Amino acid sequence: MLAATESAIRKSFVNCTQGEAKRMAVPNDLELRPWDDLDFLGWRDPAAPQRAYLVTESDGKLVGVVLRAAAHQTGRVRRSMCSLCLTTHLSDGVSLMTARKAGPGGRQGDSVGTYMCSDLACSLYVRGKRHAGPPMPEPLPQPERIDRVNAALAAFLRKVAE
């Protein structure tokens, strides 16, 4: 992914108003992000941990979506798998992330969801730059795993845009 500016990130959101995009908490360390290793930029809002944001490139332009993480059940140890990168996490490492649909559907309350790494670091997990525990054997070579993440993300974004 190419490095993005705060202004470009704010303009990229398709499922929120301009006012909401103006008020969102954009990371202040954009210049330190490992852009070459990112398929998308994802972050959680420090003031509202259930709120998350995802920005990626699609057809040569930035596309951003506002996400909401479902509350985790406490007291249960479980393994969960991210639908994007297929990384398996213990406990609360995977969250159901929902996005309000863009356009009229979203204004009527329609949303779509998928299970994602809670820290939105799928790009780093698939490249072996971050680990969620003992690695599980992966038969696909890394370039194909990266393609799989991008295909799953594109499918999710298409559902948001419908």
Disulfide bonds with the S-S distance in Angstrom:
none
